[in-house]
Amino acid sequence: MKKVKFVPYSQLGDAWMEPQSFARFTRTCVIWQLFKFARYNLQIIKVLAKGH
């Protein structure tokens, strides 16, 4: 196996994937964010209710 030297700020380190349309929607839609927030809060309430 060939050892490759790490070079910071090289072209290889700057490659990333651009998010697809669904990922962009889930990150920017306020209604989706509120739905996720409410869902996670309900899950936490269920866990706490079972434990006490």
ChimeraX attribute file (.defattr): number of C-alpha atoms within 10 A of each C-alpha:
attribute: neighborCount
match mode: 1-to-1
recipient: residues
	/A:1	3
	/A:2	4
	/A:3	5
	/A:4	6
	/A:5	6
	/A:6	9
	/A:7	9
	/A:8	9
	/A:9	8
	/A:10	9
	/A:11	8
	/A:12	10
	/A:13	10
	/A:14	8
	/A:15	8
	/A:16	7
	/A:17	5
	/A:18	8
	/A:19	10
	/A:20	8
	/A:21	8
	/A:22	8
	/A:23	10
	/A:24	11
	/A:25	12
	/A:26	13
	/A:27	11
	/A:28	10
	/A:29	10
	/A:30	11
	/A:31	10
	/A:32	13
	/A:33	13
	/A:34	11
	/A:35	11
	/A:36	13
	/A:37	11
	/A:38	12
	/A:39	12
	/A:40	12
	/A:41	12
	/A:42	12
	/A:43	11
	/A:44	11
	/A:45	12
	/A:46	11
	/A:47	11
	/A:48	10
	/A:49	9
	/A:50	7
	/A:51	7
	/A:52	5
